[in-house]
Amino acid sequence: MNEKCKHILLTAAIFLLSVPAFSLAEEEETNILFIFDSSASMTNPVSDVESKMEAAKNVLSEVVGYLPENINVGLAKKIGVRP
C-alpha cells in the first residue's frame, strides 16, 4: 500500500475515532457534512488499481456505514478551480 492510500485510510480512521465526540447523547441528533473533492486531480492513481476518486468513494461508503442512527449526513461536492 503506498503512502497516499495510507494517508486516506488514516484520515478515515481518525474520523471514525472522533465520531463519539460529535454525539453528546444517544437521543440527540448530530449533523455532519462531508465535502467530496471531485476535481480533475481525483482521477490520478492512488495505487496500481485504484484512483483517488475510487479510494475516496470506498472510504466514504465505509465511514457512513459505521455512523450511529442519530447522525444526519450531508454530502457536498467540491469542484476544483484552477487560478
PDB file of N, CA, C and O in Angstrom:
ATOM      1  N   MET A   1       0.857  -1.172   0.000  1.00  0.00           N
ATOM      2  CA  MET A   1       0.000   0.000   0.000  1.00  0.00           C
ATOM      3  C   MET A   1       0.900   1.231   0.000  1.00  0.00           C
ATOM      4  O   MET A   1       1.820   1.335   0.811  1.00  0.00           O
ATOM      5  N   ASN A   2       0.627   2.168  -0.920  1.00  0.00           N
ATOM      6  CA  ASN A   2       1.506   3.331  -0.993  1.00  0.00           C
ATOM      7  C   ASN A   2       1.117   4.398   0.028  1.00  0.00           C
ATOM      8  O   ASN A   2       0.105   4.263   0.715  1.00  0.00           O
ATOM      9  N   GLU A   3       1.909   5.443   0.126  1.00  0.00           N
ATOM     10  CA  GLU A   3       1.739   6.472   1.146  1.00  0.00           C
ATOM     11  C   GLU A   3       0.423   7.232   1.005  1.00  0.00           C
ATOM     12  O   GLU A   3      -0.197   7.568   2.013  1.00  0.00           O
ATOM     13  N   LYS A   4      -0.018   7.512  -0.231  1.00  0.00           N
ATOM     14  CA  LYS A   4      -1.263   8.252  -0.414  1.00  0.00           C
ATOM     15  C   LYS A   4      -2.449   7.450   0.101  1.00  0.00           C
ATOM     16  O   LYS A   4      -3.335   7.998   0.757  1.00  0.00           O
ATOM     17  N   CYS A   5      -2.468   6.189  -0.186  1.00  0.00           N
ATOM     18  CA  CYS A   5      -3.559   5.323   0.268  1.00  0.00           C
ATOM     19  C   CYS A   5      -3.547   5.231   1.791  1.00  0.00           C
ATOM     20  O   CYS A   5      -4.603   5.275   2.423  1.00  0.00           O
ATOM     21  N   LYS A   6      -2.368   5.105   2.379  1.00  0.00           N
ATOM     22  CA  LYS A   6      -2.254   5.062   3.837  1.00  0.00           C
ATOM     23  C   LYS A   6      -2.789   6.350   4.456  1.00  0.00           C
ATOM     24  O   LYS A   6      -3.453   6.318   5.492  1.00  0.00           O
ATOM     25  N   HIS A   7      -2.496   7.485   3.816  1.00  0.00           N
ATOM     26  CA  HIS A   7      -2.956   8.774   4.322  1.00  0.00           C
ATOM     27  C   HIS A   7      -4.487   8.847   4.306  1.00  0.00           C
ATOM     28  O   HIS A   7      -5.092   9.317   5.270  1.00  0.00           O
ATOM     29  N   ILE A   8      -5.106   8.392   3.234  1.00  0.00           N
ATOM     30  CA  ILE A   8      -6.564   8.403   3.134  1.00  0.00           C
ATOM     31  C   ILE A   8      -7.176   7.515   4.212  1.00  0.00           C
ATOM     32  O   ILE A   8      -8.128   7.915   4.882  1.00  0.00           O
ATOM     33  N   LEU A   9      -6.641   6.327   4.379  1.00  0.00           N
ATOM     34  CA  LEU A   9      -7.180   5.416   5.374  1.00  0.00           C
ATOM     35  C   LEU A   9      -6.959   5.932   6.794  1.00  0.00           C
ATOM     36  O   LEU A   9      -7.820   5.755   7.656  1.00  0.00           O
ATOM     37  N   LEU A  10      -5.825   6.563   7.043  1.00  0.00           N
ATOM     38  CA  LEU A  10      -5.554   7.138   8.357  1.00  0.00           C
ATOM     39  C   LEU A  10      -6.535   8.265   8.662  1.00  0.00           C
ATOM     40  O   LEU A  10      -7.037   8.370   9.781  1.00  0.00           O
ATOM     41  N   THR A  11      -6.805   9.102   7.673  1.00  0.00           N
ATOM     42  CA  THR A  11      -7.778  10.181   7.854  1.00  0.00           C
ATOM     43  C   THR A  11      -9.144   9.620   8.209  1.00  0.00           C
ATOM     44  O   THR A  11      -9.816  10.135   9.103  1.00  0.00           O
ATOM     45  N   ALA A  12      -9.556   8.574   7.518  1.00  0.00           N
ATOM     46  CA  ALA A  12     -10.848   7.946   7.812  1.00  0.00           C
ATOM     47  C   ALA A  12     -10.867   7.351   9.209  1.00  0.00           C
ATOM     48  O   ALA A  12     -11.867   7.463   9.917  1.00  0.00           O
ATOM     49  N   ALA A  13      -9.783   6.726   9.608  1.00  0.00           N
ATOM     50  CA  ALA A  13      -9.720   6.124  10.941  1.00  0.00           C
ATOM     51  C   ALA A  13      -9.799   7.190  12.025  1.00  0.00           C
ATOM     52  O   ALA A  13     -10.478   6.997  13.034  1.00  0.00           O
ATOM     53  N   ILE A  14      -9.116   8.309  11.829  1.00  0.00           N
ATOM     54  CA  ILE A  14      -9.172   9.403  12.803  1.00  0.00           C
ATOM     55  C   ILE A  14     -10.595   9.927  12.908  1.00  0.00           C
ATOM     56  O   ILE A  14     -11.081  10.215  14.002  1.00  0.00           O
ATOM     57  N   PHE A  15     -11.261  10.049  11.764  1.00  0.00           N
ATOM     58  CA  PHE A  15     -12.649  10.497  11.784  1.00  0.00           C
ATOM     59  C   PHE A  15     -13.522   9.523  12.566  1.00  0.00           C
ATOM     60  O   PHE A  15     -14.326   9.941  13.399  1.00  0.00           O
ATOM     61  N   LEU A  16     -13.369   8.242  12.306  1.00  0.00           N
ATOM     62  CA  LEU A  16     -14.192   7.245  12.999  1.00  0.00           C
ATOM     63  C   LEU A  16     -13.973   7.291  14.504  1.00  0.00           C
ATOM     64  O   LEU A  16     -14.913   7.101  15.275  1.00  0.00           O
ATOM     65  N   LEU A  17     -12.757   7.537  14.918  1.00  0.00           N
ATOM     66  CA  LEU A  17     -12.469   7.617  16.349  1.00  0.00           C
ATOM     67  C   LEU A  17     -13.069   8.863  16.983  1.00  0.00           C
ATOM     68  O   LEU A  17     -13.333   8.880  18.185  1.00  0.00           O
ATOM     69  N   SER A  18     -13.287   9.915  16.181  1.00  0.00           N
ATOM     70  CA  SER A  18     -13.821  11.161  16.732  1.00  0.00           C
ATOM     71  C   SER A  18     -15.336  11.235  16.672  1.00  0.00           C
ATOM     72  O   SER A  18     -15.912  12.147  17.265  1.00  0.00           O
ATOM     73  N   VAL A  19     -16.003  10.328  15.993  1.00  0.00           N
ATOM     74  CA  VAL A  19     -17.460  10.377  15.867  1.00  0.00           C
ATOM     75  C   VAL A  19     -18.160  10.396  17.223  1.00  0.00           C
ATOM     76  O   VAL A  19     -19.101  11.173  17.383  1.00  0.00           O
ATOM     77  N   PRO A  20     -17.759   9.587  18.213  1.00  0.00           N
ATOM     78  CA  PRO A  20     -18.452   9.660  19.505  1.00  0.00           C
ATOM     79  C   PRO A  20     -18.396  11.048  20.135  1.00  0.00           C
ATOM     80  O   PRO A  20     -19.301  11.412  20.886  1.00  0.00           O
ATOM     81  N   ALA A  21     -17.369  11.823  19.853  1.00  0.00           N
ATOM     82  CA  ALA A  21     -17.276  13.167  20.404  1.00  0.00           C
ATOM     83  C   ALA A  21     -18.352  14.082  19.828  1.00  0.00           C
ATOM     84  O   ALA A  21     -18.761  15.040  20.485  1.00  0.00           O
ATOM     85  N   PHE A  22     -18.816  13.802  18.609  1.00  0.00           N
ATOM     86  CA  PHE A  22     -19.865  14.605  17.992  1.00  0.00           C
ATOM     87  C   PHE A  22     -21.212  14.382  18.672  1.00  0.00           C
ATOM     88  O   PHE A  22     -22.027  15.301  18.745  1.00  0.00           O
ATOM     89  N   SER A  23     -21.446  13.207  19.155  1.00  0.00           N
ATOM     90  CA  SER A  23     -22.731  12.849  19.719  1.00  0.00           C
ATOM     91  C   SER A  23     -22.655  12.895  21.242  1.00  0.00           C
ATOM     92  O   SER A  23     -22.021  12.043  21.864  1.00  0.00           O
ATOM     93  N   LEU A  24     -23.301  13.886  21.832  1.00  0.00           N
ATOM     94  CA  LEU A  24     -23.246  14.051  23.279  1.00  0.00           C
ATOM     95  C   LEU A  24     -24.164  13.081  24.000  1.00  0.00           C
ATOM     96  O   LEU A  24     -23.871  12.669  25.123  1.00  0.00           O
ATOM     97  N   ALA A  25     -25.260  12.717  23.375  1.00  0.00           N
ATOM     98  CA  ALA A  25     -26.195  11.765  23.970  1.00  0.00           C
ATOM     99  C   ALA A  25     -26.835  10.963  22.848  1.00  0.00           C
ATOM    100  O   ALA A  25     -26.945  11.439  21.718  1.00  0.00           O
ATOM    101  N   GLU A  26     -27.253   9.753  23.163  1.00  0.00           N
ATOM    102  CA  GLU A  26     -27.842   8.885  22.155  1.00  0.00           C
ATOM    103  C   GLU A  26     -29.071   9.497  21.488  1.00  0.00           C
ATOM    104  O   GLU A  26     -29.313   9.265  20.304  1.00  0.00           O
ATOM    105  N   GLU A  27     -29.866  10.295  22.255  1.00  0.00           N
ATOM    106  CA  GLU A  27     -31.094  10.841  21.714  1.00  0.00           C
ATOM    107  C   GLU A  27     -30.872  12.071  20.839  1.00  0.00           C
ATOM    108  O   GLU A  27     -31.714  12.394  20.000  1.00  0.00           O
ATOM    109  N   GLU A  28     -29.767  12.747  21.022  1.00  0.00           N
ATOM    110  CA  GLU A  28     -29.500  13.965  20.269  1.00  0.00           C
ATOM    111  C   GLU A  28     -29.097  13.643  18.842  1.00  0.00           C
ATOM    112  O   GLU A  28     -28.408  12.656  18.580  1.00  0.00           O
ATOM    113  N   GLU A  29     -29.538  14.493  17.924  1.00  0.00           N
ATOM    114  CA  GLU A  29     -29.118  14.346  16.536  1.00  0.00           C
ATOM    115  C   GLU A  29     -27.875  15.202  16.306  1.00  0.00           C
ATOM    116  O   GLU A  29     -27.722  16.274  16.891  1.00  0.00           O
ATOM    117  N   THR A  30     -27.017  14.717  15.466  1.00  0.00           N
ATOM    118  CA  THR A  30     -25.799  15.425  15.101  1.00  0.00           C
ATOM    119  C   THR A  30     -25.752  15.521  13.590  1.00  0.00           C
ATOM    120  O   THR A  30     -26.127  14.580  12.892  1.00  0.00           O
ATOM    121  N   ASN A  31     -25.297  16.644  13.087  1.00  0.00           N
ATOM    122  CA  ASN A  31     -25.187  16.862  11.648  1.00  0.00           C
ATOM    123  C   ASN A  31     -23.719  16.835  11.235  1.00  0.00           C
ATOM    124  O   ASN A  31     -22.871  17.474  11.858  1.00  0.00           O
ATOM    125  N   ILE A  32     -23.438  16.089  10.180  1.00  0.00           N
ATOM    126  CA  ILE A  32     -22.088  16.031   9.611  1.00  0.00           C
ATOM    127  C   ILE A  32     -22.208  16.286   8.116  1.00  0.00           C
ATOM    128  O   ILE A  32     -23.044  15.683   7.443  1.00  0.00           O
ATOM    129  N   LEU A  33     -21.374  17.179   7.597  1.00  0.00           N
ATOM    130  CA  LEU A  33     -21.342  17.449   6.173  1.00  0.00           C
ATOM    131  C   LEU A  33     -19.999  16.973   5.626  1.00  0.00           C
ATOM    132  O   LEU A  33     -18.945  17.473   6.020  1.00  0.00           O
ATOM    133  N   PHE A  34     -20.046  16.013   4.725  1.00  0.00           N
ATOM    134  CA  PHE A  34     -18.842  15.559   4.032  1.00  0.00           C
ATOM    135  C   PHE A  34     -18.699  16.401   2.775  1.00  0.00           C
ATOM    136  O   PHE A  34     -19.667  16.598   2.040  1.00  0.00           O
ATOM    137  N   ILE A  35     -17.499  16.896   2.530  1.00  0.00           N
ATOM    138  CA  ILE A  35     -17.229  17.651   1.308  1.00  0.00           C
ATOM    139  C   ILE A  35     -16.342  16.771   0.437  1.00  0.00           C
ATOM    140  O   ILE A  35     -15.208  16.451   0.794  1.00  0.00           O
ATOM    141  N   PHE A  36     -16.881  16.394  -0.703  1.00  0.00           N
ATOM    142  CA  PHE A  36     -16.237  15.434  -1.581  1.00  0.00           C
ATOM    143  C   PHE A  36     -15.527  16.169  -2.712  1.00  0.00           C
ATOM    144  O   PHE A  36     -16.153  16.915  -3.465  1.00  0.00           O
ATOM    145  N   ASP A  37     -14.230  15.957  -2.826  1.00  0.00           N
ATOM    146  CA  ASP A  37     -13.421  16.585  -3.865  1.00  0.00           C
ATOM    147  C   ASP A  37     -13.664  15.870  -5.187  1.00  0.00           C
ATOM    148  O   ASP A  37     -13.402  14.673  -5.308  1.00  0.00           O
ATOM    149  N   SER A  38     -14.162  16.598  -6.168  1.00  0.00           N
ATOM    150  CA  SER A  38     -14.382  15.983  -7.480  1.00  0.00           C
ATOM    151  C   SER A  38     -13.568  16.693  -8.563  1.00  0.00           C
ATOM    152  O   SER A  38     -13.938  16.698  -9.737  1.00  0.00           O
ATOM    153  N   SER A  39     -12.459  17.286  -8.143  1.00  0.00           N
ATOM    154  CA  SER A  39     -11.596  17.968  -9.102  1.00  0.00           C
ATOM    155  C   SER A  39     -10.886  16.956  -9.993  1.00  0.00           C
ATOM    156  O   SER A  39     -10.881  15.758  -9.712  1.00  0.00           O
ATOM    157  N   ALA A  40     -10.298  17.449 -11.053  1.00  0.00           N
ATOM    158  CA  ALA A  40      -9.629  16.590 -12.030  1.00  0.00           C
ATOM    159  C   ALA A  40      -8.503  15.764 -11.418  1.00  0.00           C
ATOM    160  O   ALA A  40      -8.208  14.668 -11.895  1.00  0.00           O
ATOM    161  N   SER A  41      -7.876  16.277 -10.372  1.00  0.00           N
ATOM    162  CA  SER A  41      -6.766  15.539  -9.757  1.00  0.00           C
ATOM    163  C   SER A  41      -7.225  14.231  -9.117  1.00  0.00           C
ATOM    164  O   SER A  41      -6.410  13.344  -8.863  1.00  0.00           O
ATOM    165  N   MET A  42      -8.514  14.109  -8.858  1.00  0.00           N
ATOM    166  CA  MET A  42      -9.029  12.890  -8.231  1.00  0.00           C
ATOM    167  C   MET A  42      -8.983  11.689  -9.182  1.00  0.00           C
ATOM    168  O   MET A  42      -9.174  10.551  -8.751  1.00  0.00           O
ATOM    169  N   THR A  43      -8.731  11.934 -10.462  1.00  0.00           N
ATOM    170  CA  THR A  43      -8.585  10.823 -11.406  1.00  0.00           C
ATOM    171  C   THR A  43      -7.181  10.222 -11.353  1.00  0.00           C
ATOM    172  O   THR A  43      -6.939   9.158 -11.923  1.00  0.00           O
ATOM    173  N   ASN A  44      -6.257  10.901 -10.670  1.00  0.00           N
ATOM    174  CA  ASN A  44      -4.898  10.387 -10.531  1.00  0.00           C
ATOM    175  C   ASN A  44      -4.906   9.104  -9.708  1.00  0.00           C
ATOM    176  O   ASN A  44      -5.728   8.941  -8.807  1.00  0.00           O
ATOM    177  N   PRO A  45      -3.994   8.202 -10.021  1.00  0.00           N
ATOM    178  CA  PRO A  45      -3.963   6.937  -9.274  1.00  0.00           C
ATOM    179  C   PRO A  45      -3.439   7.114  -7.858  1.00  0.00           C
ATOM    180  O   PRO A  45      -2.559   7.934  -7.596  1.00  0.00           O
ATOM    181  N   VAL A  46      -4.004   6.321  -6.951  1.00  0.00           N
ATOM    182  CA  VAL A  46      -3.507   6.261  -5.586  1.00  0.00           C
ATOM    183  C   VAL A  46      -2.784   4.930  -5.386  1.00  0.00           C
ATOM    184  O   VAL A  46      -2.005   4.765  -4.447  1.00  0.00           O
ATOM    185  N   SER A  47      -3.055   4.000  -6.275  1.00  0.00           N
ATOM    186  CA  SER A  47      -2.375   2.706  -6.292  1.00  0.00           C
ATOM    187  C   SER A  47      -2.392   2.202  -7.732  1.00  0.00           C
ATOM    188  O   SER A  47      -2.842   2.904  -8.638  1.00  0.00           O
ATOM    189  N   ASP A  48      -1.905   0.997  -7.931  1.00  0.00           N
ATOM    190  CA  ASP A  48      -1.891   0.427  -9.277  1.00  0.00           C
ATOM    191  C   ASP A  48      -3.293   0.102  -9.793  1.00  0.00           C
ATOM    192  O   ASP A  48      -3.500  -0.023 -11.000  1.00  0.00           O
ATOM    193  N   VAL A  49      -4.240  -0.033  -8.890  1.00  0.00           N
ATOM    194  CA  VAL A  49      -5.584  -0.472  -9.295  1.00  0.00           C
ATOM    195  C   VAL A  49      -6.695   0.507  -8.939  1.00  0.00           C
ATOM    196  O   VAL A  49      -7.860   0.248  -9.240  1.00  0.00           O
ATOM    197  N   GLU A  50      -6.356   1.633  -8.302  1.00  0.00           N
ATOM    198  CA  GLU A  50      -7.405   2.498  -7.794  1.00  0.00           C
ATOM    199  C   GLU A  50      -7.031   3.971  -7.949  1.00  0.00           C
ATOM    200  O   GLU A  50      -5.898   4.364  -7.672  1.00  0.00           O
ATOM    201  N   SER A  51      -7.997   4.785  -8.396  1.00  0.00           N
ATOM    202  CA  SER A  51      -7.787   6.230  -8.474  1.00  0.00           C
ATOM    203  C   SER A  51      -8.106   6.861  -7.116  1.00  0.00           C
ATOM    204  O   SER A  51      -8.676   6.212  -6.239  1.00  0.00           O
ATOM    205  N   LYS A  52      -7.735   8.121  -6.956  1.00  0.00           N
ATOM    206  CA  LYS A  52      -8.073   8.838  -5.727  1.00  0.00           C
ATOM    207  C   LYS A  52      -9.591   8.857  -5.534  1.00  0.00           C
ATOM    208  O   LYS A  52     -10.083   8.702  -4.416  1.00  0.00           O
ATOM    209  N   MET A  53     -10.322   9.047  -6.628  1.00  0.00           N
ATOM    210  CA  MET A  53     -11.782   9.103  -6.555  1.00  0.00           C
ATOM    211  C   MET A  53     -12.353   7.780  -6.055  1.00  0.00           C
ATOM    212  O   MET A  53     -13.219   7.767  -5.180  1.00  0.00           O
ATOM    213  N   GLU A  54     -11.873   6.669  -6.607  1.00  0.00           N
ATOM    214  CA  GLU A  54     -12.358   5.355  -6.175  1.00  0.00           C
ATOM    215  C   GLU A  54     -12.032   5.114  -4.700  1.00  0.00           C
ATOM    216  O   GLU A  54     -12.864   4.596  -3.956  1.00  0.00           O
ATOM    217  N   ALA A  55     -10.824   5.487  -4.281  1.00  0.00           N
ATOM    218  CA  ALA A  55     -10.428   5.306  -2.885  1.00  0.00           C
ATOM    219  C   ALA A  55     -11.306   6.159  -1.968  1.00  0.00           C
ATOM    220  O   ALA A  55     -11.746   5.693  -0.917  1.00  0.00           O
ATOM    221  N   ALA A  56     -11.558   7.404  -2.366  1.00  0.00           N
ATOM    222  CA  ALA A  56     -12.394   8.290  -1.550  1.00  0.00           C
ATOM    223  C   ALA A  56     -13.818   7.759  -1.445  1.00  0.00           C
ATOM    224  O   ALA A  56     -14.413   7.795  -0.369  1.00  0.00           O
ATOM    225  N   LYS A  57     -14.365   7.270  -2.542  1.00  0.00           N
ATOM    226  CA  LYS A  57     -15.718   6.693  -2.513  1.00  0.00           C
ATOM    227  C   LYS A  57     -15.773   5.486  -1.590  1.00  0.00           C
ATOM    228  O   LYS A  57     -16.716   5.335  -0.814  1.00  0.00           O
ATOM    229  N   ASN A  58     -14.773   4.637  -1.671  1.00  0.00           N
ATOM    230  CA  ASN A  58     -14.744   3.446  -0.813  1.00  0.00           C
ATOM    231  C   ASN A  58     -14.658   3.814   0.660  1.00  0.00           C
ATOM    232  O   ASN A  58     -15.370   3.250   1.490  1.00  0.00           O
ATOM    233  N   VAL A  59     -13.782   4.762   0.981  1.00  0.00           N
ATOM    234  CA  VAL A  59     -13.626   5.183   2.377  1.00  0.00           C
ATOM    235  C   VAL A  59     -14.906   5.851   2.875  1.00  0.00           C
ATOM    236  O   VAL A  59     -15.354   5.571   3.987  1.00  0.00           O
ATOM    237  N   LEU A  60     -15.499   6.729   2.069  1.00  0.00           N
ATOM    238  CA  LEU A  60     -16.730   7.402   2.477  1.00  0.00           C
ATOM    239  C   LEU A  60     -17.855   6.398   2.704  1.00  0.00           C
ATOM    240  O   LEU A  60     -18.597   6.509   3.680  1.00  0.00           O
ATOM    241  N   SER A  61     -17.987   5.424   1.817  1.00  0.00           N
ATOM    242  CA  SER A  61     -19.014   4.393   1.983  1.00  0.00           C
ATOM    243  C   SER A  61     -18.818   3.632   3.285  1.00  0.00           C
ATOM    244  O   SER A  61     -19.781   3.341   3.995  1.00  0.00           O
ATOM    245  N   GLU A  62     -17.591   3.317   3.589  1.00  0.00           N
ATOM    246  CA  GLU A  62     -17.312   2.573   4.819  1.00  0.00           C
ATOM    247  C   GLU A  62     -17.578   3.423   6.057  1.00  0.00           C
ATOM    248  O   GLU A  62     -18.171   2.941   7.021  1.00  0.00           O
ATOM    249  N   VAL A  63     -17.148   4.676   6.040  1.00  0.00           N
ATOM    250  CA  VAL A  63     -17.342   5.565   7.184  1.00  0.00           C
ATOM    251  C   VAL A  63     -18.831   5.758   7.467  1.00  0.00           C
ATOM    252  O   VAL A  63     -19.257   5.665   8.618  1.00  0.00           O
ATOM    253  N   VAL A  64     -19.617   6.024   6.439  1.00  0.00           N
ATOM    254  CA  VAL A  64     -21.048   6.256   6.611  1.00  0.00           C
ATOM    255  C   VAL A  64     -21.718   5.010   7.197  1.00  0.00           C
ATOM    256  O   VAL A  64     -22.658   5.129   7.984  1.00  0.00           O
ATOM    257  N   GLY A  65     -21.257   3.849   6.832  1.00  0.00           N
ATOM    258  CA  GLY A  65     -21.825   2.615   7.354  1.00  0.00           C
ATOM    259  C   GLY A  65     -21.638   2.428   8.850  1.00  0.00           C
ATOM    260  O   GLY A  65     -22.388   1.678   9.475  1.00  0.00           O
ATOM    261  N   TYR A  66     -20.650   3.096   9.435  1.00  0.00           N
ATOM    262  CA  TYR A  66     -20.371   2.969  10.866  1.00  0.00           C
ATOM    263  C   TYR A  66     -21.023   4.069  11.715  1.00  0.00           C
ATOM    264  O   TYR A  66     -20.964   4.020  12.944  1.00  0.00           O
ATOM    265  N   LEU A  67     -21.631   5.038  11.078  1.00  0.00           N
ATOM    266  CA  LEU A  67     -22.213   6.136  11.838  1.00  0.00           C
ATOM    267  C   LEU A  67     -23.473   5.695  12.573  1.00  0.00           C
ATOM    268  O   LEU A  67     -24.256   4.910  12.038  1.00  0.00           O
ATOM    269  N   PRO A  68     -23.678   6.189  13.793  1.00  0.00           N
ATOM    270  CA  PRO A  68     -24.901   5.872  14.528  1.00  0.00           C
ATOM    271  C   PRO A  68     -26.128   6.455  13.828  1.00  0.00           C
ATOM    272  O   PRO A  68     -26.008   7.356  12.998  1.00  0.00           O
ATOM    273  N   GLU A  69     -27.292   5.940  14.165  1.00  0.00           N
ATOM    274  CA  GLU A  69     -28.528   6.376  13.516  1.00  0.00           C
ATOM    275  C   GLU A  69     -28.877   7.830  13.813  1.00  0.00           C
ATOM    276  O   GLU A  69     -29.605   8.446  13.034  1.00  0.00           O
ATOM    277  N   ASN A  70     -28.386   8.398  14.909  1.00  0.00           N
ATOM    278  CA  ASN A  70     -28.733   9.771  15.248  1.00  0.00           C
ATOM    279  C   ASN A  70     -27.843  10.806  14.550  1.00  0.00           C
ATOM    280  O   ASN A  70     -27.876  11.988  14.889  1.00  0.00           O
ATOM    281  N   ILE A  71     -27.056  10.359  13.584  1.00  0.00           N
ATOM    282  CA  ILE A  71     -26.201  11.259  12.809  1.00  0.00           C
ATOM    283  C   ILE A  71     -26.883  11.566  11.478  1.00  0.00           C
ATOM    284  O   ILE A  71     -27.184  10.658  10.702  1.00  0.00           O
ATOM    285  N   ASN A  72     -27.125  12.851  11.221  1.00  0.00           N
ATOM    286  CA  ASN A  72     -27.640  13.283   9.926  1.00  0.00           C
ATOM    287  C   ASN A  72     -26.437  13.586   9.037  1.00  0.00           C
ATOM    288  O   ASN A  72     -25.541  14.334   9.427  1.00  0.00           O
ATOM    289  N   VAL A  73     -26.424  13.009   7.855  1.00  0.00           N
ATOM    290  CA  VAL A  73     -25.270  13.127   6.965  1.00  0.00           C
ATOM    291  C   VAL A  73     -25.646  13.932   5.732  1.00  0.00           C
ATOM    292  O   VAL A  73     -26.696  13.721   5.125  1.00  0.00           O
ATOM    293  N   GLY A  74     -24.765  14.860   5.377  1.00  0.00           N
ATOM    294  CA  GLY A  74     -24.921  15.625   4.146  1.00  0.00           C
ATOM    295  C   GLY A  74     -23.679  15.434   3.296  1.00  0.00           C
ATOM    296  O   GLY A  74     -22.605  15.110   3.804  1.00  0.00           O
ATOM    297  N   LEU A  75     -23.838  15.636   2.010  1.00  0.00           N
ATOM    298  CA  LEU A  75     -22.721  15.480   1.080  1.00  0.00           C
ATOM    299  C   LEU A  75     -22.705  16.674   0.140  1.00  0.00           C
ATOM    300  O   LEU A  75     -23.704  16.975  -0.513  1.00  0.00           O
ATOM    301  N   ALA A  76     -21.566  17.351   0.075  1.00  0.00           N
ATOM    302  CA  ALA A  76     -21.383  18.468  -0.844  1.00  0.00           C
ATOM    303  C   ALA A  76     -20.231  18.119  -1.776  1.00  0.00           C
ATOM    304  O   ALA A  76     -19.285  17.437  -1.382  1.00  0.00           O
ATOM    305  N   LYS A  77     -20.317  18.584  -2.986  1.00  0.00           N
ATOM    306  CA  LYS A  77     -19.274  18.302  -3.975  1.00  0.00           C
ATOM    307  C   LYS A  77     -18.419  19.548  -4.166  1.00  0.00           C
ATOM    308  O   LYS A  77     -18.930  20.631  -4.449  1.00  0.00           O
ATOM    309  N   LYS A  78     -17.109  19.378  -4.007  1.00  0.00           N
ATOM    310  CA  LYS A  78     -16.158  20.453  -4.240  1.00  0.00           C
ATOM    311  C   LYS A  78     -15.591  20.269  -5.636  1.00  0.00           C
ATOM    312  O   LYS A  78     -15.012  19.229  -5.950  1.00  0.00           O
ATOM    313  N   ILE A  79     -15.757  21.265  -6.454  1.00  0.00           N
ATOM    314  CA  ILE A  79     -15.215  21.217  -7.811  1.00  0.00           C
ATOM    315  C   ILE A  79     -13.988  22.092  -7.846  1.00  0.00           C
ATOM    316  O   ILE A  79     -14.049  23.275  -7.513  1.00  0.00           O
ATOM    317  N   GLY A  80     -12.877  21.514  -8.248  1.00  0.00           N
ATOM    318  CA  GLY A  80     -11.629  22.247  -8.259  1.00  0.00           C
ATOM    319  C   GLY A  80     -11.615  23.313  -9.330  1.00  0.00           C
ATOM    320  O   GLY A  80     -12.052  23.088 -10.459  1.00  0.00           O
ATOM    321  N   VAL A  81     -11.108  24.475  -8.964  1.00  0.00           N
ATOM    322  CA  VAL A  81     -10.965  25.586  -9.900  1.00  0.00           C
ATOM    323  C   VAL A  81      -9.516  26.004  -9.868  1.00  0.00           C
ATOM    324  O   VAL A  81      -8.965  26.297  -8.808  1.00  0.00           O
ATOM    325  N   ARG A  82      -8.917  26.029 -11.006  1.00  0.00           N
ATOM    326  CA  ARG A  82      -7.519  26.424 -11.089  1.00  0.00           C
ATOM    327  C   ARG A  82      -7.408  27.924 -11.334  1.00  0.00           C
ATOM    328  O   ARG A  82      -8.157  28.490 -12.131  1.00  0.00           O
ATOM    329  N   PRO A  83      -6.465  28.562 -10.641  1.00  0.00           N
ATOM    330  CA  PRO A  83      -6.282  30.036 -10.816  1.00  0.00           C
ATOM    331  C   PRO A  83      -5.777  30.395 -12.183  1.00  0.00           C
ATOM    332  O   PRO A  83      -5.577  31.573 -12.478  1.00  0.00           O
TER     333      PRO A  83
END
